[in-house]
Amino acid sequence: MFNLSRYFSTVSFILIVLAAGVFGPLYRQLAQQQIESLAESRNVAMARLFEEALREPLNDLLEASLGRDAESLRQSDEVARLREQLASLTRNTALVQLRLYNRLGVVVFATDPLQIGDSGLNSPGFRAALTGTAGSRLSRHADVVTFTGELAKLVAHISHVPFMDPDGAVGGVFELYQDVTPFMQQSQKSERWVTAGVFAIFGVLFFMQYLVVRRAQGVITEQAGRLKAARDTLELQVEARTDELKRTNLQLQGEIAERRQAESQLNFLACHDPLTGLANRRCFIERLNARLDEARDGRLPLAVLFIDLDQFKQVNDSLGHSVGDELLIAVAARLTEQLRLVDMLARVGGDEFVCLMEEVRGDDEVAIVAGEIVDAFVKPFRLGDHELFLSASVGISLFPRDGAGGLELLRNADTAMYRAKAMGRGEYSFYTPEMTRDARERIRIDNLLRKALERREFVVYLQPQVDTANGSLVGAEALLRWRSPELGLVLPNLFIPLAEDSGVIVPLGAWVLRETCRQVRRWDEKGFALPMVSVNVSVRQLERPEFADTLREILEETGMDPARLKLELTESVLIGIGDACGELQRLRALGVSLALDDFGTGYSSLNYLRQLPVQQLKIDRSFITGIGNNSGDEAIIRTVMQLAASLGFEVVAEGVETPEQAEFLATLGCQQLQGYLHGAAVAPADFISRWGKP
């Protein structure tokens, strides 16, 4: 049986010896470090004392030493006088020897006159002191000539301390020897006492623990017998349990099979989109990077196609997420039909898909596939009772022309997709470097735009709206302008889309409403009453449920008569929000008027239009420019006028620039005109100077 007492005795004795052996040298080292630190501090303090008390004779000696030999220095009055002064200052101190070096490393003063003229250039302490850093070392049993001329063998602590001249530069170096023999002797004595104390304490602890271990040895012996009996009993129980495990082996195999199936399903979900079953973003990038490694070895180029659905958000918001999910599944199936077997299709976001085309032979082959993807959305998607029309915008990047890495190719294809959307949607576009520059400029403008409202860089211009019959002022449209210190005067068509995308349009639109109402009220106080003012409203503003409350607060705050405020909305705004009729009814309840802007450019249902609580239609300027030149535009204008008359809407024509256009519109019964013919959009001061006169 294992003898715990013998094992403990042996190990404990070895550990006690090792602990005492380690503790003694450690204590000695710490004590020596403390002595050296204290001695260095004293030497530095003594050197500073010499600087303060003997600065003038020291400077004189250093200057007089230049160009003189050692013998003349030993016999000089300066050295003799300095020796007396130093002896007086060092009396009853531990400093036993001193040397003074000039900047050339020559000893110009020493306790031992024979050392004058020696060189200290090779001394590391001297070189360190020249840089302004004090250094020290310990020399045991050094032969030292003291101030009294005696030769002593002692433990000396040697310090090199820079001597600073009046200009703050190092003028010389002190080498000071301090006798630390008493401290070292006391340290050795303390070390012996500490070592003896450690041995005594460990001995007492050893004896006390030995008694405990002997008791433990008895307990272990007693427990050993009990353990043997328990082991025999356990062996019988193990045999019984083994039989039971054999019976349950088949059940465990079934559980293992289920676990493997679950792991396989988890592995599939880790690399695939759970809704469509397509590869996910992670899987796509891994495949793309792997194919890029192969393509760099000389295989044919690759193409990345970024596909975005243009009208998916409207479907998702209006019909619900369940229909949106069904639509995404149908889109994934239709896209798969258009691709080659070697191509990889993945879903990387809500309505965003990417395709990897391998071994493409040129731009034409990629363009054909992209065109087939766009054409695949010509046919509607039939989901239950719903018939849904979508379009897709496709951005294309090619390896190696458009990027060397997977993420770079994916980013550039995304950039090209946004260019395709800007081209009118339902298009595809190849990436070009100019797109990245445009995107960076877009980001720059977006950053400036976010700060522009706080910096008060926006102004409201007004463009007159006149009566077609007599040219009198019937209202004005408030148009936003941005006076940027970096960009100059920026027109709305450049920054409004960015404001829409970033959400800045919401606080900016509220500011335009408030500023316009304030301007009308300021004119009222001056005696100029503008009959009506129109303000454009964004879909982002109408989407906010608090917009009607915000408008009510603005009207109350400014004291604006709601009957003199008209909100202009585009057909796209009405299509973009869910309960458009209900939201417009809430606005009408405040007393404001509503106008449908850019009429004719959208796809409004006539039945839907009849239900809207609008009072005015605005014919888009794109049709006005065709008067006299395009019979198709003129036909559209006649149709709009007839439609407005049948629904009881007032009509305003935008972009009227010539008398011929005005005359044509007057003959059709258009009530109001707006355009350069009667005035461009101008600042409020210019507007009132033109229209405020009686």
C-alpha positions in Angstrom: 0.0 0.0 0.0 1.1 3.5 -0.7 2.8 5.0 2.4 1.6 8.6 2.6 3.8 9.6 5.6 7.1 8.5 4.0 6.1 10.2 0.7 5.1 13.4 2.5 8.3 13.5 4.6 10.6 13.2 1.6 8.8 15.6 -0.6 8.3 18.2 2.1 11.9 18.2 3.1 13.0 18.7 -0.5 10.6 21.5 -0.9 11.7 23.2 2.3 15.4 23.1 1.2 14.5 24.4 -2.2 12.3 27.2 -0.8 15.0 28.3 1.6 17.6 28.1 -1.1 15.5 30.2 -3.5 14.4 32.7 -0.9 17.9 33.5 0.4 19.4 34.5 -3.0 16.2 36.3 -3.9 16.3 38.3 -0.6 20.0 39.0 -1.3 19.3 40.3 -4.8 16.4 42.5 -3.6 18.5 43.9 -0.8 21.4 44.7 -3.1 19.0 46.4 -5.6 17.7 48.5 -2.8 21.2 49.5 -1.6 22.2 50.3 -5.2 19.1 52.4 -5.7 19.6 54.3 -2.5 23.3 54.8 -3.2 22.6 56.1 -6.7 20.0 58.6 -5.3 22.6 59.8 -2.8 25.3 60.2 -5.5 23.0 62.1 -7.8 22.0 64.4 -4.9 25.6 64.9 -3.9 26.4 65.8 -7.6 23.5 68.3 -7.6 24.9 69.8 -4.4 28.3 70.3 -6.0 26.6 72.0 -9.0 24.8 74.4 -6.8 27.7 75.1 -4.3 30.7 75.0 -6.6 29.3 75.9 -10.0 31.7 78.8 -10.6 35.0 77.0 -9.7 33.8 73.9 -11.5 33.1 75.9 -14.7 36.4 77.7 -14.3 38.3 74.4 -14.0 36.5 72.9 -17.0 37.3 75.9 -19.1 40.9 76.1 -17.8 41.5 72.4 -18.6 41.2 72.9 -22.4 44.6 72.8 -24.0 46.5 72.0 -20.7 48.5 68.9 -19.9 47.9 66.7 -16.9 50.9 67.9 -14.9 49.9 71.6 -15.2 46.4 70.7 -14.0 47.7 68.8 -11.0 49.8 71.9 -10.0 47.1 74.4 -10.8 45.5 76.6 -8.1 42.0 75.8 -9.3 42.5 72.0 -8.5 44.0 72.8 -5.1 41.2 75.2 -4.2 38.5 72.8 -5.5 40.0 69.9 -3.5 39.7 71.9 -0.3 36.1 72.9 -1.0 35.1 69.4 -1.9 36.8 67.9 1.2 34.7 70.4 3.3 31.5 69.4 1.6 32.0 65.7 1.7 33.1 65.6 5.4 31.1 63.1 7.4 29.5 61.6 4.3 29.9 58.2 2.6 31.5 59.8 -0.5 35.1 58.6 -0.6 36.3 59.4 -4.1 35.4 61.9 -6.9 36.5 62.4 -10.5 35.4 65.2 -12.9 35.6 64.6 -16.6 35.3 67.4 -19.2 33.3 66.8 -22.4 36.4 65.3 -24.1 36.5 62.5 -21.5 39.7 63.8 -19.8 39.9 63.7 -16.0 40.4 67.3 -14.9 40.0 66.7 -11.2 40.3 63.5 -9.1 40.7 62.6 -5.4 43.8 60.8 -6.5 45.9 63.5 -8.3 47.7 60.8 -10.3 44.4 60.1 -12.1 44.2 63.6 -13.6 44.7 63.4 -17.3 43.3 59.9 -17.6 40.7 59.3 -20.4 37.2 58.0 -19.7 35.9 57.9 -23.3 35.6 54.1 -23.2 33.5 54.1 -20.1 29.8 53.2 -20.8 28.8 55.3 -17.8 30.6 58.4 -19.1 29.0 58.0 -22.6 25.6 57.6 -21.1 26.1 60.7 -18.8 27.0 62.8 -21.9 23.4 62.2 -23.1 22.0 63.5 -19.8 21.4 60.1 -18.2 22.9 59.2 -14.8 24.2 55.6 -14.6 25.6 53.5 -11.7 27.4 50.2 -11.0 28.6 48.3 -7.9 32.3 47.5 -7.5 33.2 45.0 -4.7 36.5 45.5 -2.8 37.7 48.4 -5.0 41.0 50.2 -4.3 39.9 53.8 -3.6 42.1 56.8 -2.7 40.0 58.9 -0.4 39.9 62.7 0.1 42.5 62.3 2.8 44.9 60.6 0.4 44.5 57.1 2.1 44.1 53.9 0.0 41.1 51.9 1.1 39.7 48.6 -0.1 35.9 48.7 0.2 32.6 48.0 -1.6 32.0 51.1 -3.7 29.0 52.3 -5.6 30.1 54.2 -8.6 27.8 56.7 -10.3 28.3 58.8 -13.5 26.2 62.0 -13.2 26.1 64.7 -15.9 27.2 68.2 -14.9 25.0 70.8 -16.6 26.5 74.2 -17.7 24.5 77.4 -17.4 23.0 76.9 -20.9 21.4 73.6 -19.9 23.9 71.5 -21.9 26.2 68.7 -20.4 29.4 70.5 -19.5 31.1 67.6 -17.8 30.6 64.3 -15.9 31.0 63.5 -12.2 32.3 60.1 -11.3 31.4 59.5 -7.6 32.5 56.6 -5.4 30.3 56.0 -2.3 31.3 53.5 0.4 28.4 51.0 0.8 30.5 48.4 2.8 28.5 48.9 6.0 25.2 48.5 4.2 26.4 45.3 2.4 27.7 43.8 5.7 24.3 44.6 7.4 22.5 43.1 4.4 24.5 39.8 4.6 23.8 39.6 8.3 20.1 40.1 7.7 20.2 37.5 5.0 21.6 34.9 7.4 19.0 35.7 10.0 16.2 35.6 7.4 17.4 32.3 6.0 17.6 30.8 9.5 14.1 32.1 10.3 12.7 30.6 7.1 14.2 27.2 8.0 12.7 27.4 11.5 9.3 28.3 10.3 9.2 25.7 7.6 10.5 23.1 10.2 7.6 23.9 12.5 5.1 23.7 9.7 6.6 20.4 8.5 6.2 18.9 12.0 2.6 20.0 12.3 1.7 18.8 8.9 3.5 15.5 9.5 1.2 14.8 12.4 -1.8 15.5 10.2 -0.5 13.2 7.4 0.1 10.4 9.9 -3.6 10.7 10.9 -4.6 10.7 7.3 -2.5 7.6 6.6 -4.6 5.8 9.2 -7.8 7.0 7.6 -6.6 5.9 4.2 -5.8 2.4 5.4 -9.3 2.1 6.9 -10.9 3.4 3.7 -8.9 1.0 1.6 -10.7 -2.0 3.1 -14.1 -0.3 2.5 -13.1 0.5 -1.1 -12.2 -3.1 -1.8 -15.7 -4.3 -0.6 -17.3 -1.5 -2.7 -15.3 -2.5 -5.8 -16.4 -6.1 -5.6 -20.0 -4.9 -5.4 -19.5 -2.5 -8.3 -18.1 -5.2 -10.5 -21.4 -7.1 -10.1 -23.4 -4.0 -10.9 -21.2 -3.4 -14.0 -22.0 -6.8 -15.3 -25.7 -6.2 -14.9 -25.5 -2.8 -16.5 -23.5 -4.3 -19.5 -26.4 -6.6 -20.2 -28.8 -3.7 -20.0 -26.7 -1.6 -22.5 -26.7 -4.5 -25.0 -30.5 -4.4 -25.0 -30.6 -0.6 -25.6 -27.9 -0.7 -28.3 -30.4 -0.8 -31.1 -32.2 2.3 -29.6 -28.9 4.2 -29.5 -28.2 3.5 -33.1 -31.5 5.0 -34.0 -30.7 8.1 -32.0 -27.3 8.4 -33.8 -29.0 8.2 -37.2 -31.4 11.0 -36.2 -28.6 13.2 -34.9 -26.6 12.7 -38.2 -29.7 13.7 -40.1 -30.1 16.8 -38.0 -26.4 17.7 -38.5 -26.8 17.3 -42.2 -29.8 19.6 -42.2 -27.9 22.2 -40.2 -25.0 22.0 -42.7 -27.4 22.6 -45.5 -29.0 25.6 -43.8 -25.5 27.0 -43.1 -24.9 27.3 -46.8 -28.4 27.8 -48.3 -31.3 30.2 -48.1 -34.1 28.5 -46.1 -36.8 30.1 -48.2 -35.7 29.5 -51.8 -33.2 26.7 -51.3 -30.6 28.6 -53.2 -27.1 29.2 -52.0 -26.7 32.0 -49.4 -24.2 34.8 -49.4 -21.6 32.8 -47.5 -21.7 29.9 -49.8 -21.7 32.1 -52.9 -18.5 34.0 -51.7 -16.7 30.7 -50.9 -17.6 29.4 -54.4 -16.6 32.7 -56.0 -13.2 32.8 -54.3 -12.5 29.2 -55.2 -13.3 29.8 -58.9 -11.1 33.0 -58.8 -8.2 30.9 -57.6 -8.7 28.6 -60.6 -9.3 31.5 -63.0 -5.9 33.1 -62.1 -4.2 29.9 -63.3 -5.3 30.7 -66.9 -8.9 29.6 -67.2 -11.6 31.7 -68.9 -12.9 34.8 -67.2 -15.8 34.9 -64.7 -18.8 37.2 -64.5 -20.9 38.2 -61.4 -24.5 39.3 -62.0 -26.2 41.3 -59.3 -30.0 41.0 -59.7 -32.5 43.3 -57.8 -36.3 43.2 -58.0 -37.7 46.7 -58.7 -41.2 46.6 -57.3 -40.9 43.9 -54.6 -41.2 46.3 -51.7 -44.6 47.6 -52.9 -45.9 44.0 -53.2 -44.5 43.0 -49.7 -46.0 46.1 -48.1 -49.4 46.0 -49.7 -50.1 42.2 -49.9 -48.1 41.0 -46.8 -44.9 39.0 -46.2 -46.5 35.6 -46.9 -47.3 36.7 -50.5 -43.8 38.2 -50.7 -42.2 34.9 -49.7 -44.2 33.0 -52.3 -43.1 35.6 -54.9 -39.5 35.2 -54.0 -39.8 31.4 -54.4 -41.3 31.9 -57.8 -38.7 34.4 -58.8 -35.9 32.0 -57.8 -37.4 29.2 -59.9 -37.8 31.5 -62.9 -34.2 32.8 -62.7 -32.9 29.2 -62.4 -34.5 28.4 -65.7 -32.6 31.2 -67.5 -29.1 30.1 -66.3 -26.7 27.5 -67.6 -26.0 24.3 -65.6 -22.5 25.5 -64.7 -23.8 28.9 -63.4 -24.5 29.4 -59.7 -27.5 31.4 -58.4 -27.7 32.7 -54.8 -30.0 34.8 -52.7 -27.9 37.4 -50.7 -30.6 39.6 -49.3 -34.4 40.3 -49.2 -35.0 40.8 -52.9 -31.4 40.6 -54.1 -29.9 37.7 -56.1 -26.5 37.1 -57.5 -25.3 34.8 -60.3 -21.8 33.5 -60.9 -21.1 32.7 -64.6 -18.0 30.6 -65.1 -15.9 30.3 -68.3 -17.5 33.1 -70.1 -16.2 33.9 -73.6 -16.9 37.6 -73.7 -19.2 40.4 -72.9 -21.7 39.3 -75.6 -22.3 36.0 -73.8 -22.9 37.7 -70.5 -25.1 40.3 -72.1 -27.3 37.5 -73.6 -27.8 35.9 -70.2 -28.5 39.2 -68.6 -31.0 40.1 -71.3 -32.8 36.7 -70.8 -33.0 37.4 -67.0 -34.6 40.8 -67.7 -37.0 39.4 -70.3 -38.0 36.6 -67.8 -40.0 39.2 -65.9 -42.1 40.2 -68.8 -44.7 37.5 -68.0 -46.6 38.2 -64.7 -46.3 36.0 -61.6 -49.6 34.3 -60.7 -49.9 33.5 -57.0 -53.4 32.4 -56.1 -55.8 35.2 -56.9 -52.9 37.7 -57.5 -51.3 38.5 -60.8 -48.1 40.4 -60.1 -45.8 42.3 -62.4 -42.2 42.8 -61.6 -39.1 43.9 -63.3 -35.4 43.3 -62.5 -32.3 45.4 -62.7 -29.0 43.6 -63.4 -25.5 44.8 -62.7 -22.5 43.0 -64.2 -18.8 42.8 -63.3 -16.2 40.7 -65.0 -13.0 39.1 -63.7 -10.2 40.2 -64.1 -11.2 43.4 -65.8 -13.4 44.8 -62.9 -11.7 43.4 -59.9 -9.3 40.8 -58.5 -11.2 39.7 -55.4 -14.6 38.2 -54.8 -15.9 41.1 -52.6 -14.7 43.7 -55.0 -16.4 42.0 -57.9 -19.6 41.7 -55.9 -19.4 45.4 -54.9 -18.8 46.5 -58.4 -21.7 44.5 -59.7 -23.9 46.1 -57.1 -22.8 49.5 -58.2 -23.6 48.6 -61.8 -27.1 47.4 -60.7 -27.8 50.9 -59.3 -26.8 52.4 -62.7 -29.3 50.0 -64.3 -32.0 51.2 -62.0 -31.1 54.8 -62.9 -31.5 53.9 -66.6 -35.2 53.2 -66.0 -35.3 49.8 -64.3 -35.8 46.6 -66.2 -32.3 47.0 -67.6 -28.8 45.6 -67.3 -25.5 47.5 -67.1 -21.9 46.5 -67.2 -19.6 48.0 -64.5 -17.3 50.8 -65.5 -14.7 52.7 -63.3 -16.7 55.9 -63.7 -19.5 54.2 -61.7 -17.3 54.0 -58.6 -16.3 57.6 -59.0 -20.0 58.5 -59.3 -20.8 56.5 -56.2 -18.0 58.2 -54.2 -19.3 61.6 -55.4 -22.8 60.5 -54.4 -21.5 59.6 -50.9 -19.7 63.0 -50.6 -22.8 64.9 -51.6 -24.9 62.7 -49.2 -22.5 63.6 -46.3 -22.7 67.3 -47.1 -26.5 67.0 -47.4 -26.8 65.5 -43.8 -25.0 68.6 -42.4 -26.7 71.2 -44.7 -29.9 71.5 -42.6 -28.0 72.2 -39.4 -25.8 74.7 -41.2 -28.9 76.6 -42.6 -27.7 76.1 -46.2 -31.2 75.6 -47.6 -33.4 78.4 -49.0 -37.0 78.4 -50.4 -37.6 79.9 -53.8 -41.0 80.6 -55.2 -42.3 80.3 -58.8 -45.5 82.2 -59.7 -48.7 80.5 -60.8 -50.9 82.9 -62.8 -54.5 82.9 -64.1 -54.6 81.8 -67.7 -57.3 84.4 -68.6 -55.7 87.6 -67.3 -52.2 86.7 -66.1 -52.9 87.7 -62.5 -51.1 86.0 -59.6 -53.2 83.2 -58.1 -50.4 81.4 -56.2 -46.8 80.2 -56.1 -45.0 76.9 -55.8 -42.3 76.7 -53.1 -39.1 75.1 -54.6 -36.1 74.1 -52.5 -32.6 75.2 -53.3 -29.3 74.2 -51.6 -26.6 76.8 -51.3 -23.6 74.6 -50.4 -20.2 76.3 -49.7 -18.5 73.3 -51.3 -20.9 72.7 -54.3 -22.4 76.1 -54.9 -26.1 76.3 -55.8 -27.5 72.8 -56.1 -30.9 72.1 -57.8 -33.4 69.7 -56.3 -33.1 67.1 -59.0 -29.5 66.4 -57.8 -30.1 66.2 -54.1 -33.7 65.3 -53.5 -33.2 61.6 -54.6 -30.3 61.4 -52.1 -32.4 62.9 -49.4 -35.2 60.3 -50.2 -32.8 57.4 -49.9 -31.1 58.6 -46.7 -34.3 59.6 -44.9 -33.1 63.3 -44.6 -36.2 64.2 -46.7 -38.4 63.8 -43.6 -36.9 66.6 -41.4 -36.0 68.6 -44.6 -39.7 68.4 -45.8 -40.9 69.6 -42.4 -38.5 72.5 -42.6 -39.7 73.5 -46.1 -43.3 73.5 -44.9 -42.6 75.5 -41.8 -40.3 78.0 -43.7 -42.9 78.5 -46.5 -45.7 79.1 -44.0 -43.5 81.6 -42.1 -42.7 83.4 -45.3 -46.4 83.8 -46.3 -47.2 85.1 -42.8 -44.3 87.6 -43.0 -45.7 88.9 -46.3 -49.2 89.1 -44.7 -47.7 91.4 -42.0 -46.2 93.6 -44.8 -49.6 93.9 -46.6 -48.9 91.4 -49.4 -51.4 88.5 -49.3 -50.2 85.5 -51.5 -53.5 83.7 -52.4 -52.1 80.2 -52.4 -48.7 78.5 -51.9 -47.9 74.9 -53.0 -45.4 72.6 -51.3 -44.2 69.2 -52.6 -44.6 66.3 -50.3 -42.4 63.1 -50.4 -43.6 59.6 -50.1 -41.2 59.3 -47.1 -43.1 62.0 -45.3 -46.5 60.5 -46.0 -45.3 57.1 -44.8 -44.8 58.5 -41.4 -48.0 58.1 -39.3 -47.2 61.4 -37.5 -47.1 63.5 -40.7 -50.6 64.9 -40.3 -49.9 65.8 -36.7 -46.6 67.5 -37.7 -48.5 69.5 -40.4 -51.1 70.6 -37.8 -48.4 71.8 -35.4 -46.7 73.8 -38.2 -50.0 75.5 -39.1 -50.7 76.3 -35.5 -47.2 77.5 -34.8 -47.0 79.8 -37.9 -50.7 80.9 -37.9 -51.0 79.9 -41.5 -54.5 79.7 -43.0 -54.8 76.0 -44.1 -57.0 77.1 -47.0 -54.0 78.9 -48.5 -51.7 75.9 -48.4 -51.7 73.2 -51.2 -49.7 70.0 -50.9 -48.5 68.5 -54.2 -48.1 64.8 -54.5 -46.9 62.6 -57.4 -48.7 59.5 -58.6 -45.7 57.4 -57.4 -46.3 58.8 -53.9 -49.8 57.5 -53.9 -48.8 54.1 -55.2 -45.9 53.9 -52.6 -48.1 54.1 -49.5 -50.6 51.5 -48.3 -53.7 53.5 -47.3 -53.3 56.5 -49.6 -56.9 57.5 -49.6 -57.2 57.4 -45.8 -54.0 59.4 -45.3 -55.1 62.1 -47.8 -58.5 62.3 -46.1 -56.7 63.1 -42.8 -54.8 65.9 -44.6 -57.9 67.3 -46.1 -59.5 67.3 -42.7 -56.9 69.9 -41.7 -58.3 72.3 -44.4 -55.4 72.1 -46.9 -55.8 71.5 -50.6 -54.2 68.6 -52.5 -52.8 68.6 -56.1 -51.6 65.6 -58.2 -48.2 66.6 -59.6 -46.6 65.4 -62.9 -49.9 64.0 -64.0 -49.7 61.7 -67.0 -46.2 60.3 -66.3 -47.5 57.6 -63.9 -49.9 54.7 -64.2 -52.8 55.7 -62.1 -56.1 53.8 -62.3 -58.9 56.1 -63.3 -61.2 54.4 -60.7 -58.5 54.9 -58.1 -58.0 58.5 -59.2 -61.7 59.2 -58.8 -61.6 58.2 -55.2 -58.7 60.5 -54.2 -59.6 63.7 -52.4 -57.5 65.9 -54.7 -58.7 69.2 -56.2 -56.0 69.9 -58.8 -54.0 68.2 -61.5 -50.7 69.5 -62.8 -49.7 68.6 -66.4 -46.1 67.6 -66.5 -43.7 69.9 -68.4 -42.6 67.0 -70.6 -46.0 67.3 -72.4 -46.0 71.1 -72.6 -42.7 71.2 -74.5 -44.3 69.2 -77.3 -47.1 71.7 -78.0 -46.7 72.8 -81.6 -44.1 70.1 -82.3 -45.7 66.8 -81.2 -49.2 65.9 -82.0 -49.1 63.0 -79.5 -48.3 65.4 -76.6 -51.1 67.7 -77.7 -53.5 64.7 -77.7 -52.5 63.7 -74.2 -53.0 67.3 -73.0 -56.5 67.3 -74.5 -57.3 64.0 -72.8 -56.1 65.2 -69.5 -58.2 68.3 -69.8 -61.3 66.3 -70.6 -60.6 63.9 -67.7 -60.1 66.8 -65.3 -63.3 68.5 -66.5 -65.3 65.2 -66.0 -63.9 64.7 -62.4 -64.2 68.4 -61.5 -60.4 69.0 -61.1 -58.7 72.3 -61.6 -55.7 72.1 -64.0 -52.3 73.7 -63.8 -49.7 73.5 -66.6 -46.0 73.4 -65.7 -43.1 74.5 -67.8 -45.0 77.1 -69.9 -42.3 79.1 -71.7 -43.9 80.6 -74.9 -47.1 82.5 -75.7 -48.0 79.8 -78.2 -48.1 77.2 -75.4 -50.1 79.5 -73.2 -52.6 80.2 -76.0 -53.0 76.5 -76.7 -53.7 75.7 -73.1 -56.1 78.6 -72.7 -58.2 77.3 -75.6 -58.5 73.9 -73.9 -59.7 75.5 -70.6 -56.5 75.2 -68.5 -57.1 77.5 -65.5 -53.5 78.2 -64.3 -50.1 78.5 -65.9 -46.6 78.0 -64.3 -43.3 78.4 -66.1 -40.6 80.8 -67.4 -43.2 82.7 -69.5 -44.4 84.3 -66.2 -41.3 84.0 -64.1 -38.7 81.5 -62.9 -38.3 80.4 -59.3 -36.7 83.2 -57.3 -35.8 84.2 -53.8 -38.6 85.7 -51.6 -37.2 89.2 -51.9 -37.2 89.1 -55.7 -40.6 87.5 -55.8 -42.3 90.3 -53.7 -40.5 93.0 -55.7 -42.1 91.6 -58.9 -45.6 90.7 -57.6 -46.0 92.7 -54.4 -46.5 96.0 -56.2 -50.2 97.2 -56.4 
